[in-house]
Amino acid sequence: MADGYDALERRSAKKRAADLAKALPQQIAAAKALSGYATSLADVDPAAITDISALASLPVLRKSELGAAQSDAEPFGGFTTRPAHEFAHIFQSPGPLYEPGMVSDNWWRMGRFLHAAGIGKGDIVQNCFGYHLTPAGMIFENGARAVGAAVLPAGTGQTDLQVRAAVDVGSTAYAGTPDYLKIVLDRATEMGETLKITRAVVSGGALFPSLRQEYADRGIATLQCYATADLGNIAYESAAMEGMIVDEAVIVEIVTPGTGDPVAPGEVGEVLVTTLNPDYPLIRFATGDMSAVMEGESPCGRTNMRIKGWMGRADQTTKVKGMFVRPEQVAALVARHSHVHKARVIVTRENEMDKMHVRIEADGGDWTEYGEDVHDLLKLRATIEVVAPGDLPKDGIVIEDLRSYD
């Protein structure tokens, strides 16, 4: 593979294991010295943690623990190796939860993905990820810098201006959620404009096969990655489009949801990630996402482990239009009205766009009574239906995802 981002992508299994045996104990030792790990790693001998099987003996770190540890004194909860003021950025995610960020040296590891997508010097990336408080915009900008591409920091919304800018500056690549590219392209057609975008790198939601094909029919090669605000890039597609290749600076385990116990090879389970980032050493961090390991290596020549990509959530949390909708948000909607018994969010696809419908079981009333509350609590617009007491199934499901990922 002559066009690899670096030699790490082509390592043999033996070489990768030898490198890990050196790097992993160092990362565990760095984590153990932090106040955030004072209890969970107190009895761990870092020198004994040299491979994934040894790593599996350590406790799982959950996002709720990060939030619980954060305070005015330690905005990152004692899980970083430098104080908050030494980072380039401090981001906020819903919770609120704060995450650190840097702007140098491909810190989020997104450059590897953009390179695999064929983006580099000479490209202008129209970055339609958000730049306000959350890190997605900077994550992809950092990756574009790593491969030498210029960035149009477009952010989200203002579609007419997005089209105008893409035409005027000659954007050649798109970065953003899978759905939003279609909105921009359709609006360009309505405005009588032709865009020069031929490559797209997407995340923040599922890239459905029909949508990928629609982009291909428009001359745009589209690849997706799996990334989070805490970890940066975890895994990514190459042009081979056979699963997602795990990034070289993270370790991925697939475990039984709610535990730290590895599943059998090929079985679906929750994704745990250990990052080798020296600034933010997250150890066995539970993403809440489901996936499975794929056998063999990618035909593109990259030799690291592959996963099947996003296969749902370990809980009922669902991503809609790039935003997480969580069971506790639905519970808050119910709690806000004394005459509401339960609610159910139903997610579907229509015209290659996510659609959200909320069924509210209540003692009378109509949908207009709940519209603002739904937007306030779920952070998205939805159609709303009020049903009679007893009409919703008694199956414990509060978020029902009816989208097909095949």
C-alpha positions as CSV (number, residue, x, y, z in Angstrom):
1,M,0.0,0.0,0.0
2,A,2.2,2.8,-1.3
3,D,-0.3,5.6,-0.4
4,G,-0.5,4.9,3.4
5,Y,-0.6,7.7,5.9
6,D,2.5,6.2,7.6
7,A,4.3,2.8,8.1
8,L,2.2,2.0,11.2
9,E,-0.7,1.0,9.0
10,R,1.3,-1.8,7.4
11,R,2.8,-3.4,10.5
12,S,2.7,-7.1,10.9
13,A,0.7,-8.5,13.8
14,K,4.0,-9.4,15.5
15,K,5.4,-5.9,15.2
16,R,2.1,-4.3,16.3
17,A,2.0,-6.5,19.4
18,A,5.7,-5.7,20.2
19,D,5.0,-2.0,19.9
20,L,1.9,-2.3,22.1
21,A,3.9,-4.2,24.8
22,K,6.0,-1.0,25.1
23,A,3.4,1.7,24.8
24,L,0.6,0.2,26.9
25,P,2.5,-0.1,30.2
26,Q,3.6,3.5,29.8
27,Q,0.1,4.7,29.3
28,I,-1.2,2.7,32.2
29,A,1.5,4.2,34.4
30,A,0.7,7.7,33.3
31,A,-3.0,7.1,34.0
32,K,-2.3,5.6,37.4
33,A,-0.5,8.8,38.5
34,L,-3.7,10.8,37.9
35,S,-6.3,11.6,40.5
36,G,-9.1,10.3,38.3
37,Y,-7.7,6.8,38.5
38,A,-6.6,6.9,42.1
39,T,-9.0,4.2,43.1
40,S,-9.6,2.1,40.0
41,L,-5.9,1.6,39.2
42,A,-4.5,1.7,42.7
43,D,-3.5,-2.0,42.8
44,V,-2.5,-2.3,39.1
45,D,1.1,-3.0,38.1
46,P,1.5,-1.1,34.8
47,A,4.4,-3.3,33.8
48,A,2.1,-6.3,33.8
49,I,-0.3,-4.8,31.3
50,T,1.3,-5.5,28.0
51,D,-1.5,-6.8,25.7
52,I,-5.2,-6.8,25.3
53,S,-5.8,-9.9,27.4
54,A,-4.1,-8.2,30.3
55,L,-5.9,-5.0,29.7
56,A,-9.2,-6.9,30.1
57,S,-8.4,-7.3,33.8
58,L,-8.8,-3.6,34.4
59,P,-12.0,-1.9,35.4
60,V,-14.2,-0.2,32.8
61,L,-14.4,3.6,32.8
62,R,-17.9,5.0,31.9
63,K,-18.7,8.5,30.7
64,S,-20.9,9.1,33.8
65,E,-17.7,8.7,35.9
66,L,-16.0,11.5,33.9
67,G,-18.9,13.9,34.5
68,A,-19.1,13.0,38.2
69,A,-15.4,13.8,38.7
70,Q,-15.4,17.1,37.0
71,S,-15.4,20.3,39.1
72,D,-14.3,23.9,39.1
73,A,-10.9,22.8,40.4
74,E,-10.5,20.0,37.8
75,P,-12.6,20.6,34.7
76,F,-11.5,17.3,33.3
77,G,-12.0,15.4,36.5
78,G,-8.3,14.4,37.0
79,F,-8.1,12.3,33.9
80,T,-5.7,14.5,31.9
81,T,-1.9,14.8,32.3
82,R,-1.9,18.6,31.9
83,P,-4.0,21.3,33.6
84,A,-7.0,22.7,31.7
85,H,-5.2,26.0,30.8
86,E,-2.5,24.2,29.0
87,F,-4.9,22.8,26.4
88,A,-5.7,24.7,23.2
89,H,-9.5,24.1,23.6
90,I,-12.0,23.2,26.2
91,F,-15.2,21.8,24.8
92,Q,-18.6,21.2,26.3
93,S,-21.0,18.3,25.5
94,P,-24.5,17.7,26.9
95,G,-24.4,16.9,30.6
96,P,-22.5,19.2,30.8
97,L,-19.3,17.3,30.2
98,Y,-16.0,19.0,29.4
99,E,-13.4,17.6,27.0
100,P,-9.9,18.8,26.1
101,G,-8.5,19.5,22.7
102,M,-5.2,20.4,21.0
103,V,-4.6,21.9,17.5
104,S,-1.2,20.4,16.6
105,D,0.2,17.0,15.5
106,N,-3.0,15.4,14.3
107,W,-4.1,15.3,18.0
108,W,-7.5,13.8,17.2
109,R,-5.9,11.3,14.7
110,M,-8.4,12.3,12.0
111,G,-5.6,12.9,9.4
112,R,-5.3,9.2,8.9
113,F,-9.0,9.0,7.8
114,L,-8.9,12.0,5.5
115,H,-5.8,10.6,3.9
116,A,-7.6,7.2,3.3
117,A,-10.4,9.2,1.7
118,G,-8.0,10.7,-0.8
119,I,-8.0,14.2,0.7
120,G,-4.8,16.2,0.9
121,K,-2.8,19.1,-0.5
122,G,-4.7,21.0,-3.1
123,D,-8.1,20.3,-1.5
124,I,-10.5,22.7,0.1
125,V,-12.6,21.0,2.8
126,Q,-16.0,22.5,3.5
127,N,-16.3,21.6,7.1
128,C,-20.0,21.5,8.1
129,F,-19.5,20.1,11.5
130,G,-20.3,22.4,14.4
131,Y,-17.7,24.7,15.9
132,H,-19.8,26.0,18.8
133,L,-18.8,24.4,22.2
134,T,-18.7,20.9,20.8
135,P,-15.5,19.5,19.2
136,A,-16.6,18.0,15.9
137,G,-15.6,21.0,13.8
138,M,-12.2,21.2,15.3
139,I,-11.6,17.5,15.2
140,F,-12.1,17.5,11.4
141,E,-10.2,20.8,10.9
142,N,-7.3,19.3,12.8
143,G,-7.4,16.3,10.4
144,A,-7.5,18.5,7.4
145,R,-4.4,20.4,8.6
146,A,-2.6,17.1,9.1
147,V,-3.0,16.2,5.4
148,G,-2.3,19.7,4.1
149,A,-5.8,20.6,3.0
150,A,-7.4,24.1,3.4
151,V,-10.6,24.4,5.4
152,L,-13.7,26.5,4.9
153,P,-15.1,26.5,8.5
154,A,-18.7,26.4,7.4
155,G,-20.3,25.0,10.5
156,T,-24.0,24.0,10.3
157,G,-27.1,25.7,8.8
158,Q,-27.4,28.7,6.4
159,T,-27.7,26.4,3.4
160,D,-27.8,29.2,0.8
161,L,-24.6,30.7,2.2
162,Q,-23.0,27.2,2.2
163,V,-23.8,26.8,-1.5
164,R,-22.5,30.3,-2.3
165,A,-19.3,29.7,-0.4
166,A,-18.7,26.3,-2.0
167,V,-19.1,27.8,-5.4
168,D,-17.0,30.9,-4.8
169,V,-14.0,29.2,-3.1
170,G,-14.2,26.0,-5.1
171,S,-14.7,23.5,-2.2
172,T,-13.5,20.0,-3.4
173,A,-14.4,18.0,-0.3
174,Y,-17.1,17.9,2.3
175,A,-16.9,17.1,6.0
176,G,-20.1,16.8,8.1
177,T,-23.0,14.5,9.0
178,P,-24.1,12.2,6.2
179,D,-27.6,13.8,5.7
180,Y,-26.5,17.4,5.5
181,L,-24.5,17.0,2.3
182,K,-27.7,16.0,0.5
183,I,-29.4,19.3,1.8
184,V,-26.5,21.3,0.4
185,L,-26.4,19.4,-2.9
186,D,-30.2,19.7,-3.4
187,R,-30.1,23.4,-2.6
188,A,-27.2,23.9,-5.1
189,T,-29.3,22.3,-7.8
190,E,-32.3,24.6,-7.0
191,M,-30.0,27.6,-7.2
192,G,-28.6,26.5,-10.6
193,E,-25.1,26.0,-9.2
194,T,-22.7,23.1,-9.8
195,L,-20.3,22.2,-6.9
196,K,-16.8,20.8,-7.3
197,I,-17.1,18.5,-4.3
198,T,-15.9,15.0,-5.3
199,R,-15.0,13.5,-1.9
200,A,-16.9,13.4,1.4
201,V,-15.9,12.3,4.9
202,V,-18.8,11.9,7.3
203,S,-19.6,11.0,10.9
204,G,-22.1,11.8,13.6
205,G,-24.7,9.4,12.1
206,A,-25.2,6.4,10.0
207,L,-24.2,6.5,6.3
208,F,-27.1,4.5,4.8
209,P,-26.1,2.5,1.7
210,S,-28.8,4.2,-0.4
211,L,-27.5,7.6,0.5
212,R,-23.9,6.6,-0.2
213,Q,-25.0,5.4,-3.6
214,E,-26.9,8.7,-4.3
215,Y,-23.7,10.6,-3.6
216,A,-21.7,8.2,-5.8
217,D,-24.3,8.8,-8.6
218,R,-23.5,12.5,-8.2
219,G,-19.8,11.9,-8.5
220,I,-18.9,12.0,-4.8
221,A,-16.9,9.2,-3.1
222,T,-18.1,9.1,0.5
223,L,-16.4,7.4,3.4
224,Q,-17.3,7.4,7.1
225,C,-15.5,7.2,10.4
226,Y,-16.4,6.3,13.9
227,A,-15.3,9.0,16.4
228,T,-16.3,10.5,19.7
229,A,-15.8,13.8,21.5
230,D,-13.7,12.1,24.2
231,L,-11.6,9.8,22.0
232,G,-11.3,11.4,18.6
233,N,-11.0,9.0,15.7
234,I,-11.5,5.3,16.7
235,A,-12.0,3.6,13.3
236,Y,-12.5,4.5,9.7
237,E,-13.3,3.3,6.2
238,S,-10.8,3.1,3.4
239,A,-11.6,2.9,-0.3
240,A,-12.1,-0.9,0.1
241,M,-15.3,-0.1,2.1
242,E,-15.1,-3.5,4.0
243,G,-15.6,-2.6,7.6
244,M,-13.8,0.0,9.6
245,I,-10.1,-0.1,10.3
246,V,-9.1,0.6,13.9
247,D,-6.9,3.6,14.3
248,E,-3.2,2.9,15.2
249,A,-3.3,4.9,18.4
250,V,-6.2,3.2,20.1
251,I,-7.0,-0.3,21.4
252,V,-10.5,-1.6,20.8
253,E,-12.2,-4.3,22.8
254,I,-15.7,-5.7,22.2
255,V,-17.4,-6.8,25.5
256,T,-20.7,-7.9,26.8
257,P,-22.7,-4.7,27.4
258,G,-22.5,-3.4,31.0
259,T,-19.5,-5.5,31.8
260,G,-15.8,-5.7,30.9
261,D,-15.9,-9.3,29.7
262,P,-14.7,-9.8,26.1
263,V,-17.2,-11.5,23.7
264,A,-16.2,-14.3,21.4
265,P,-14.6,-13.3,18.1
266,G,-17.2,-12.0,15.7
267,E,-20.0,-11.5,18.3
268,V,-21.7,-8.2,18.7
269,G,-20.9,-6.3,22.0
270,E,-20.2,-2.9,23.5
271,V,-17.1,-1.0,22.2
272,L,-14.4,-0.2,24.8
273,V,-11.5,2.0,23.8
274,T,-8.1,2.6,25.4
275,T,-6.3,5.5,23.8
276,L,-2.6,6.0,23.7
277,N,-3.0,9.8,23.7
278,P,-0.4,11.0,26.3
279,D,-2.5,14.1,27.2
280,Y,-5.8,12.2,27.9
281,P,-5.2,8.6,28.8
282,L,-8.6,7.1,28.8
283,I,-8.4,3.4,29.8
284,R,-11.1,0.9,28.8
285,F,-13.5,3.8,28.1
286,A,-17.0,2.5,27.5
287,T,-18.5,4.2,24.4
288,G,-22.0,2.7,24.8
289,D,-21.9,1.8,21.1
290,M,-22.2,-1.7,19.7
291,S,-20.1,-3.4,17.1
292,A,-18.2,-6.6,16.3
293,V,-14.8,-7.6,15.1
294,M,-14.3,-8.6,11.4
295,E,-12.0,-11.4,10.5
296,G,-8.9,-10.8,8.3
297,E,-7.3,-7.7,7.0
298,S,-8.7,-5.0,4.7
299,P,-8.0,-5.5,1.0
300,C,-6.6,-1.9,0.9
301,G,-3.4,-3.2,2.7
302,R,-4.0,-1.7,6.1
303,T,-3.3,-4.5,8.6
304,N,-5.0,-3.4,11.8
305,M,-8.1,-5.0,13.3
306,R,-11.4,-4.1,11.6
307,I,-14.8,-3.7,13.2
308,K,-18.2,-3.7,11.5
309,G,-18.9,-0.1,12.3
310,W,-21.8,1.2,14.4
311,M,-24.4,-1.4,15.2
312,G,-26.6,0.4,17.7
313,R,-26.4,1.3,21.3
314,A,-25.9,-0.8,24.4
315,D,-28.7,1.3,25.9
316,Q,-31.6,2.8,24.0
317,T,-29.7,6.0,23.2
318,T,-30.1,6.8,19.5
319,K,-28.4,9.3,17.2
320,V,-30.8,11.4,15.1
321,K,-29.5,14.0,12.7
322,G,-26.2,13.8,14.4
323,M,-27.6,14.4,17.9
324,F,-28.0,11.8,20.6
325,V,-31.5,11.3,22.0
326,R,-31.3,9.5,25.3
327,P,-33.9,7.7,27.4
328,E,-33.5,10.2,30.3
329,Q,-34.6,13.0,27.9
330,V,-37.8,11.1,27.2
331,A,-38.3,10.6,30.9
332,A,-37.9,14.3,31.5
333,L,-40.6,15.0,28.9
334,V,-43.0,12.6,30.7
335,A,-42.2,14.2,34.1
336,R,-42.9,17.7,32.9
337,H,-46.6,16.9,32.5
338,S,-48.7,15.3,35.3
339,H,-51.3,14.0,32.9
340,V,-48.7,12.2,30.7
341,H,-48.2,8.5,31.4
342,K,-45.4,7.6,29.0
343,A,-43.8,8.6,25.7
344,R,-42.1,6.8,22.9
345,V,-39.7,8.3,20.3
346,I,-39.8,6.6,16.9
347,V,-37.0,7.2,14.4
348,T,-37.4,6.5,10.7
349,R,-35.9,7.6,7.3
350,E,-37.7,9.5,4.6
351,N,-36.1,11.0,1.5
352,E,-32.7,10.1,2.8
353,M,-33.3,12.1,6.0
354,D,-33.9,11.1,9.6
355,K,-37.4,11.7,10.9
356,M,-38.5,11.7,14.5
357,H,-42.0,11.0,15.7
358,V,-43.0,11.2,19.3
359,R,-46.1,9.3,20.6
360,I,-47.3,10.7,23.9
361,E,-49.7,8.6,26.1
362,A,-51.8,11.1,28.0
363,D,-55.1,11.9,29.5
364,G,-56.4,14.1,26.7
365,G,-54.9,17.1,25.0
366,D,-53.4,17.5,21.6
367,W,-49.9,17.6,20.1
368,T,-49.6,21.4,20.2
369,E,-49.4,21.3,24.0
370,Y,-46.1,19.4,23.7
371,G,-44.3,20.8,20.7
372,E,-42.0,23.3,22.5
373,D,-41.3,20.8,25.3
374,V,-40.2,18.2,22.8
375,H,-37.8,20.6,21.1
376,D,-36.5,21.9,24.4
377,L,-35.8,18.5,25.9
378,L,-35.0,16.4,22.9
379,K,-33.2,19.2,21.0
380,L,-34.8,18.3,17.7
381,R,-38.1,19.0,15.9
382,A,-40.5,16.1,15.6
383,T,-44.0,15.2,14.7
384,I,-46.1,14.5,17.7
385,E,-49.1,12.2,18.3
386,V,-51.2,12.0,21.5
387,V,-52.6,8.5,22.2
388,A,-54.9,7.2,24.9
389,P,-53.7,5.6,28.1
390,G,-52.7,2.0,27.4
391,D,-52.1,2.4,23.7
392,L,-48.2,2.3,23.9
393,P,-46.7,-1.2,24.1
394,K,-45.5,-2.3,27.6
395,D,-42.1,-3.5,26.3
396,G,-39.8,-1.0,28.1
397,I,-38.8,0.7,24.8
398,V,-38.8,4.5,24.9
399,I,-36.7,5.0,21.8
400,E,-37.5,2.8,18.8
401,D,-35.1,3.0,15.8
402,L,-36.9,1.7,12.7
403,R,-34.1,2.7,10.3
404,S,-32.5,-0.1,8.2
405,Y,-28.7,-0.1,8.4
406,D,-28.3,-2.8,5.7
